[in-house]
């Protein structure tokens, strides 16, 4: 009979009657009936055990009930043993079957807590039990399972060379191997893979790092990946796996080193009274290997400041006027471990403006082109200039004109004059100018011809006047003034003597004099004498020159070879008589 099965047993008495060698029909008596149940025995093995879900610390199972329980269903026992007895512990869990359970309920759901990252043998058996406390365990259904490892931690990828990256991490618990993938972030389709000698050879896009079973669960791991490209973004993906169960993906970014690190190229430096701006260029870097710039600027060796910027420009304010700053710019490299590395330095020196304007740049334009004026071009750099002042002093060296020049007045010696308020000066600013660059022309007029001057120019603003720049200048040759002290007298042998003194303003080196005369009813005649001669004797004049008019004119020669005739000195001998010249 089948175990733990109800049977109905019916018992009847019967006999067969025989008469005269003839068998009569069987006679059946009244029936007696009894119902019995066979004793329980071991239940069958569960028909199936399915792994519904494997998590890091839990295993979810579905158990299909045995074909025959052979007794009242009581419980399931789930027992497990780690495949590697050096890791993990064996154990079991009993799952009670509810009293409301029916044979229609084929599946029972259960879960057990296991250590992550290990392979286990799981055994499931069924138990029945009768009210007398007697129970029977059936045979075990065996299955092999693996729990998901814990996610690895502390993943770090560091570029050691432009083509090599060291990847290191720490395991958070047991696992059989780690799966490492390095992808080129600049090109999503590319992957650079390294296959461990311990790998099964089928993983074409991953490196499989086998865990030494003797290592501690929290031991560190590392692998070197080579044949990479310089200055590239790479993504490192890491999984901890046991059998075919893998942890969550851990990722890290790494940028391979460039083949060399350039230094910034400083392209622009500007400043004003209390600030400066320095800008630079740097090769475009898409990888992100560089982490901005470090700028170091010092007014004195022990008075330095440091700042970081992610743009190619630094604007510093609240500085000391009229101070020189040494500026250093370096590209900044930040490593994954927090270390900061700086590239080669680019240096520049920048000076803040003085509160007073700086000395202007001066240049004499068209020197010697004018006898009465001087034209200068000027430029102010990094200066705030609202007024232009000049000082024009006559040079007192040994010149041809110096002996006849009067001493300058005290005002001429010391007084600075605003060009805008002086009739002998005009100034023009070209293009309006800016605080960092202002240029223009300065014209000084009403000067003496053929005279050397020391011309000083300075700029002024609300704070005062700055330093001056002085240049020598000389006006060109001009026509002389009239000769002085012209006199005529009789000379022996009926000659007439004409004498004079040099002009008060020679306006150059006098090349000569023209001496002209005209007597009554006569023509105008002239003669030329050298410039170093101040007299001449004229013969053959009627009546010894009486009633004749004399004119003496000095002349110079300019750089173009032109003769410049001065004004004439005139006299009539012995009595003044006017004649047309």
C-alpha positions in Angstrom: 0.0 0.0 0.0 1.0 3.6 -0.4 2.2 5.3 2.7 -0.1 7.7 4.5 -3.1 6.8 2.3 -6.7 6.1 3.4 -8.2 2.8 2.3 -11.8 1.4 2.8 -11.7 -2.3 3.6 -15.0 -4.3 3.1 -15.3 -7.8 4.5 -18.1 -10.3 3.6 -18.6 -13.9 4.3 -19.5 -16.1 1.3 -19.9 -19.8 0.5 -20.6 -21.9 -2.5 -23.4 -24.6 -2.3 -23.1 -27.9 -4.1 -26.1 -30.1 -4.8 -26.1 -33.3 -6.8 -22.9 -32.4 -8.6 -24.2 -29.0 -9.5 -22.6 -25.8 -8.4 -25.1 -23.3 -7.2 -24.5 -19.5 -7.2 -22.2 -18.1 -4.5 -23.9 -16.9 -1.4 -22.6 -13.6 0.1 -23.3 -12.6 3.6 -23.7 -9.2 5.1 -20.6 -6.9 4.7 -18.5 -5.4 7.4 -16.6 -2.2 6.4 -13.6 -0.5 8.0 -11.5 2.6 6.9 -7.8 2.7 7.7 -4.8 5.0 6.8 -1.4 3.6 6.2 1.5 4.8 8.3 3.6 7.8 7.2 7.0 7.4 5.7 9.7 9.6 4.2 8.3 12.2 1.7 9.6 12.2 -1.8 12.4 14.7 -2.9 11.1 18.1 -3.9 10.3 18.0 -7.6 12.2 21.2 -8.4 14.1 24.1 -6.8 14.4 27.3 -8.8 16.6 30.3 -8.0 14.4 33.3 -8.5 16.8 36.0 -7.5 20.3 36.2 -6.3 21.4 39.3 -4.4 24.5 40.3 -2.5 23.3 38.7 0.7 20.0 37.0 -0.1 19.0 34.1 -2.2 15.3 33.8 -3.2 14.1 30.3 -4.0 10.9 28.6 -5.3 10.4 25.0 -4.1 8.0 22.7 -6.0 6.4 20.2 -3.6 7.2 16.5 -3.7 5.1 14.2 -5.8 4.1 12.3 -2.6 4.4 13.8 0.9 3.7 10.4 2.5 2.5 12.2 5.6 1.1 15.6 6.7 3.4 18.3 5.1 5.3 20.0 7.9 8.3 22.0 6.6 11.1 22.4 4.1 14.7 22.5 5.2 17.1 24.6 3.1 20.7 23.7 3.9 23.8 25.2 2.3 27.5 24.5 2.2 30.2 26.8 0.7 32.1 25.1 -2.0 35.3 26.6 -0.6 35.2 25.6 3.1 37.9 28.2 3.8 35.3 30.9 3.1 31.8 31.1 4.4 30.0 28.9 6.9 27.4 26.1 6.4 23.9 26.5 7.8 20.3 25.8 7.3 16.9 27.3 7.6 13.5 25.6 8.1 10.5 26.9 6.3 7.2 25.9 7.9 4.3 25.0 5.7 1.1 26.8 6.7 -1.7 24.7 8.0 -3.9 26.1 5.3 -1.6 24.6 2.6 -3.3 22.5 0.0 -2.0 20.2 -2.7 -3.0 22.7 -5.3 -0.3 25.0 -4.0 2.6 23.5 -5.9 5.2 26.2 -5.2 6.6 27.6 -2.0 8.7 30.8 -1.9 11.6 31.1 0.5 14.8 33.1 1.0 18.0 32.6 2.9 20.8 34.9 3.9 24.2 34.0 2.6 27.6 35.7 2.4 28.1 37.7 -0.8 30.5 36.6 -3.5 30.6 32.9 -2.7 29.5 29.7 -4.5 27.3 27.4 -2.4 25.7 24.0 -2.7 22.1 24.3 -1.6 20.1 21.3 -0.5 16.3 21.3 0.0 14.4 18.5 1.7 10.8 18.1 2.8 9.5 16.9 6.2 6.1 15.5 7.2 4.9 15.0 10.7 2.0 13.4 12.4 0.3 14.6 15.5 2.1 12.1 17.7 5.3 14.1 17.1 6.8 11.6 14.7 8.3 13.2 11.6 10.1 11.9 8.5 12.7 13.8 6.4 12.8 13.0 2.7 15.8 13.0 0.4 17.5 16.3 -0.5 17.3 18.1 -3.8 20.8 19.6 -4.6 21.7 22.7 -6.6 24.7 25.0 -7.0 24.3 28.8 -6.7 26.5 31.9 -6.4 25.7 35.1 -4.5 26.5 38.5 -6.0 29.8 39.9 -4.7 29.9 43.3 -3.0 30.8 46.2 -5.1 34.6 46.9 -5.1 35.7 50.1 -3.6 38.5 52.7 -3.9 38.9 52.4 -7.6 41.8 54.6 -8.8 43.2 54.9 -12.3 46.5 56.8 -12.6 48.4 57.7 -15.7 52.0 56.8 -15.2 53.2 57.5 -18.7 51.6 58.9 -21.8 50.7 55.3 -22.8 50.4 53.4 -19.5 47.7 53.5 -16.8 47.9 51.8 -13.4 44.4 50.7 -12.2 44.1 49.7 -8.5 41.1 49.0 -6.2 40.2 47.2 -3.0 37.7 44.4 -2.8 34.9 44.7 -0.2 34.3 41.0 0.1 34.9 37.6 -1.4 34.8 37.2 -5.2 36.3 34.9 -7.8 37.6 37.4 -10.2 37.5 41.1 -11.2 36.5 42.2 -14.7 38.3 45.3 -15.9 37.4 47.3 -19.1 39.2 50.4 -20.3 37.2 52.4 -22.9 38.3 55.4 -24.9 35.8 58.1 -23.8 36.7 60.2 -26.9 35.5 57.4 -29.2 32.7 55.4 -27.7 33.3 52.4 -30.0 36.9 51.8 -29.0 38.0 49.7 -26.2 41.5 48.8 -25.1 41.5 45.4 -23.4 44.0 43.3 -21.6 43.4 39.5 -21.1 45.0 37.9 -18.1 46.9 34.7 -18.6 44.4 33.2 -16.1 41.5 34.2 -18.2 39.4 31.7 -20.1 40.3 33.5 -23.3 36.7 34.2 -24.3 36.4 37.6 -22.9 37.6 39.8 -25.8 36.8 43.2 -24.2 37.7 42.7 -20.6 40.6 41.8 -18.4 39.8 39.1 -15.9 41.9 39.3 -12.7 41.7 36.1 -10.8 41.5 36.4 -7.0 44.0 34.3 -5.1 42.0 32.2 -2.7 44.7 32.7 0.0 44.2 36.5 -0.1 42.2 38.4 2.4 38.8 39.6 1.3 39.8 43.2 1.6 43.1 42.9 -0.1 44.1 45.4 -2.8 44.3 44.6 -6.5 46.0 46.3 -9.4 46.6 45.9 -13.1 48.7 47.8 -15.6 47.1 48.8 -19.0 49.4 49.9 -21.7 49.4 50.8 -25.5 47.1 53.7 -24.8 47.2 57.1 -26.5 48.6 60.2 -25.0 46.2 63.0 -23.8 43.1 60.9 -24.0 40.1 60.4 -21.8 39.5 56.9 -20.7 36.8 55.3 -18.7 37.7 52.3 -16.4 34.9 49.9 -15.6 35.3 47.3 -12.8 33.1 44.4 -11.7 33.6 41.9 -9.0 32.3 38.4 -10.1 31.7 35.0 -8.7 30.7 32.4 -11.3 28.3 34.4 -13.6 27.1 36.7 -10.9 28.7 40.1 -10.9 28.5 43.2 -8.7 27.4 46.6 -9.6 29.7 48.5 -12.0 32.3 50.8 -10.5 33.7 53.4 -12.9 36.6 55.8 -12.8 38.0 58.4 -15.2 41.6 58.7 -16.2 43.4 61.0 -18.6 46.7 59.8 -20.0 49.6 62.2 -19.7 50.6 64.3 -22.7 53.9 63.6 -24.4 55.0 67.0 -23.0 53.5 69.9 -21.1 53.7 73.2 -22.8 54.0 76.5 -20.9 51.4 79.3 -21.3 52.1 81.9 -24.0 51.6 85.4 -22.5 49.9 87.5 -25.1 48.7 90.7 -23.4 49.7 92.8 -20.4 47.9 95.9 -19.4 47.8 97.9 -16.2 46.5 101.1 -14.7 46.8 102.9 -11.3 45.9 100.0 -9.1 45.3 96.9 -11.2 46.7 94.8 -14.0 45.4 92.3 -16.5 47.6 89.4 -17.9 46.2 87.1 -20.5 47.7 84.1 -22.2 47.1 81.3 -24.7 47.4 77.6 -24.1 47.0 74.7 -26.5 43.4 73.5 -26.5 43.1 70.3 -24.5 40.0 68.2 -24.9 41.1 65.5 -22.4 40.8 67.6 -19.3 44.2 66.5 -18.1 45.0 70.1 -17.0 43.1 71.7 -14.2 43.3 75.4 -14.8 46.2 77.6 -14.1 48.2 78.8 -11.0 49.2 82.4 -11.1 51.8 83.7 -8.7 52.6 87.4 -8.5 55.0 89.2 -6.3 55.7 92.9 -5.5 58.7 91.9 -3.5 60.3 88.5 -3.0 58.5 88.1 0.3 55.2 89.8 -0.7 53.6 87.3 -3.0 50.1 86.2 -3.7 48.8 83.1 -5.4 45.5 82.4 -7.2 43.9 79.8 -9.5 41.9 80.4 -12.6 40.2 78.3 -15.2 40.3 81.0 -17.8 43.3 82.3 -19.7 43.2 85.6 -18.0 44.0 87.2 -14.6 42.6 90.5 -13.5 44.1 91.7 -10.2 42.9 94.9 -8.5 43.5 96.9 -5.3 47.3 97.0 -5.9 49.9 99.6 -4.9 50.5 102.4 -7.5 53.9 102.7 -9.1 54.8 99.1 -8.2 56.4 96.4 -10.3 55.0 92.9 -10.1 56.7 89.7 -11.2 54.0 87.4 -12.6 54.4 83.6 -13.1 51.8 81.5 -14.9 51.8 77.7 -14.8 49.3 75.1 -16.0 47.9 73.1 -13.1 47.7 69.3 -13.1 45.6 67.6 -10.4 46.1 63.9 -9.9 43.5 61.5 -8.7 45.1 61.2 -5.3 44.9 64.9 -4.8 48.5 65.7 -5.6 49.0 68.9 -7.6 51.6 69.2 -10.2 52.6 72.4 -12.0 53.9 72.7 -15.6 56.7 75.0 -16.9 56.5 78.6 -16.0 55.8 81.6 -18.2 56.9 84.9 -16.7 56.2 88.6 -17.3 56.8 91.8 -15.4 54.1 94.4 -15.1 54.1 97.7 -13.5 51.1 99.7 -12.1 50.9 103.3 -13.1 52.2 106.1 -11.0 49.7 108.5 -9.7 51.7 111.1 -11.7 52.1 110.7 -15.4 55.2 109.0 -16.6 57.9 110.7 -18.7 56.5 111.1 -22.3 58.2 109.8 -25.3 59.4 112.7 -27.5 60.5 113.0 -31.1 61.5 116.1 -33.1 59.6 116.1 -36.4 60.9 117.7 -39.5 64.0 119.2 -37.7 65.1 122.5 -39.1 62.1 122.9 -41.3 60.9 126.1 -39.8 62.7 129.2 -38.6 60.1 130.2 -36.0 58.6 126.9 -34.7 59.4 123.4 -33.6 57.1 120.4 -34.1 57.3 117.5 -31.7 55.4 114.2 -31.5 54.7 112.9 -28.0 53.4 109.7 -26.5 52.3 108.8 -22.9 52.1 105.1 -22.0 50.1 103.9 -19.0 49.5 107.4 -17.7 46.4 109.5 -16.9 47.2 112.8 -18.6 44.8 115.8 -18.6 47.2 118.6 -19.2 50.3 119.0 -21.4 53.0 121.4 -20.1 56.2 122.6 -21.8 59.3 124.4 -20.9 61.4 126.0 -23.7 64.9 127.2 -22.8 67.3 128.8 -25.2 70.5 126.8 -25.4 73.5 128.9 -24.2 76.2 127.0 -25.9 78.7 128.5 -28.3 76.6 129.3 -31.3 76.9 131.9 -34.0 74.0 133.8 -32.5 74.8 133.3 -28.8 76.8 136.4 -28.4 73.9 138.6 -29.5 71.1 136.8 -27.7 69.8 138.5 -24.5 69.7 136.5 -21.3 66.4 134.7 -20.8 64.0 136.0 -18.2 63.6 134.2 -14.9 60.2 133.0 -16.0 61.7 131.5 -19.1 64.2 129.6 -16.9 61.8 128.0 -14.4 58.2 128.4 -15.5 56.2 125.5 -16.9 53.3 126.6 -19.1 50.1 124.8 -20.0 50.0 124.4 -23.7 46.3 125.1 -23.8 46.8 128.6 -22.2 49.8 129.8 -24.3 49.5 131.5 -27.6 52.8 130.1 -28.8 51.8 126.5 -28.3 49.2 124.2 -29.8 48.7 120.5 -29.0 46.7 117.8 -30.8 45.7 114.4 -29.5 45.5 111.7 -32.2 42.5 109.4 -32.1 41.3 110.7 -28.7 43.7 108.5 -26.8 43.2 106.0 -24.0 44.6 105.9 -20.5 47.1 103.2 -21.6 48.2 105.0 -24.8 47.9 108.7 -25.7 49.8 110.3 -28.5 49.8 113.5 -30.5 51.7 116.6 -31.7 53.0 119.7 -30.0 53.8 122.8 -32.0 55.9 125.6 -30.3 55.7 128.9 -32.2 57.2 132.4 -32.1 60.8 131.1 -31.6 63.9 132.8 -32.8 65.5 131.6 -36.1 68.7 129.7 -36.1 68.5 129.2 -32.4 69.1 126.1 -30.3 66.6 125.3 -27.6 66.2 122.7 -24.9 62.5 121.7 -25.0 61.0 119.9 -22.0 57.5 118.3 -22.0 55.6 116.7 -19.1 52.1 115.5 -18.4 49.8 116.5 -15.6 46.6 115.3 -13.9 44.7 116.0 -10.7 47.5 114.5 -8.6 50.2 116.8 -10.1 52.7 116.7 -12.8 55.0 113.8 -13.7 58.5 113.6 -14.9 59.7 115.5 -18.0 61.5 114.5 -21.2 63.9 117.0 -22.7 65.2 117.2 -26.3 67.4 119.7 -28.0 65.9 121.4 -31.1 67.1 124.1 -33.4 65.2 126.5 -35.6 66.3 126.9 -39.2 68.1 129.8 -41.0 66.0 132.8 -41.7 66.5 136.2 -43.4 68.7 138.4 -41.1 67.5 141.7 -39.7 68.8 145.0 -41.0 72.5 145.8 -40.4 73.1 148.2 -37.6 75.0 151.5 -37.4 75.1 152.1 -41.1 77.3 155.2 -41.8 78.8 156.9 -44.9 81.9 159.2 -45.0 84.3 160.6 -47.5 87.4 158.7 -48.2 90.7 159.8 -49.6 91.0 160.0 -53.4 87.4 160.9 -53.8 86.2 157.5 -52.4 83.2 157.0 -50.3 83.4 154.7 -47.3 80.3 152.7 -46.2 80.5 151.0 -42.8 78.0 149.0 -40.7 77.6 146.5 -37.9 76.2 143.0 -37.9 72.4 142.6 -37.7 71.0 142.1 -34.3 69.5 138.9 -35.5 71.8 137.2 -37.9 69.3 134.3 -38.2 72.1 132.1 -39.3 75.6 132.4 -40.6 75.7 135.6 -42.7 77.0 134.7 -46.2 77.5 138.3 -47.3 76.1 141.8 -47.7 74.7 143.6 -50.7 75.7 147.3 -50.8 73.6 149.3 -53.2 73.7 153.1 -54.0 71.8 155.5 -56.1 72.9 159.0 -56.8 70.8 161.9 -58.3 69.9 161.2 -61.9 71.7 157.9 -61.7 71.0 154.2 -61.8 70.9 152.0 -58.8 74.1 150.0 -58.6 75.2 147.4 -56.1 78.1 145.3 -55.0 78.5 142.2 -52.8 80.9 141.9 -50.0 81.7 138.8 -47.9 79.9 138.1 -44.6 82.9 138.7 -42.5 83.5 142.2 -43.9 81.7 145.2 -42.4 82.8 148.0 -44.7 83.4 148.8 -48.3 84.8 151.8 -50.2 83.0 153.0 -53.3 84.8 155.1 -55.8 83.7 157.2 -58.7 80.7 158.6 -57.1 79.8 162.2 -58.2 80.6 164.8 -55.7 82.1 162.1 -53.5 78.7 160.6 -52.9 77.0 163.7 -51.9 73.2 163.4 -52.1 73.5 159.7 -52.8 71.4 157.0 -51.0 73.0 153.8 -49.7 71.4 150.5 -48.8 73.1 147.6 -47.0 71.3 144.2 -46.9 72.6 141.0 -45.2 71.7 137.6 -46.7 71.9 134.0 -45.5 71.9 130.7 -47.4 69.6 127.9 -46.2 70.1 124.1 -46.5 68.5 124.1 -49.9 71.0 126.6 -51.2 68.5 129.5 -51.3 69.6 133.0 -50.4 67.5 134.6 -47.8 67.6 138.4 -48.1 67.2 140.4 -44.9 65.8 143.9 -44.4 67.9 146.8 -45.8 69.6 149.5 -43.7 69.3 152.8 -45.6 71.1 156.2 -45.4 71.5 159.3 -47.6 74.8 161.2 -47.6 75.3 163.8 -46.5 71.7 164.8 -46.1 68.7 162.3 -46.2 67.1 162.3 -49.7 64.5 159.7 -50.5 64.8 157.7 -53.6 62.7 154.8 -54.8 64.5 151.5 -54.3 
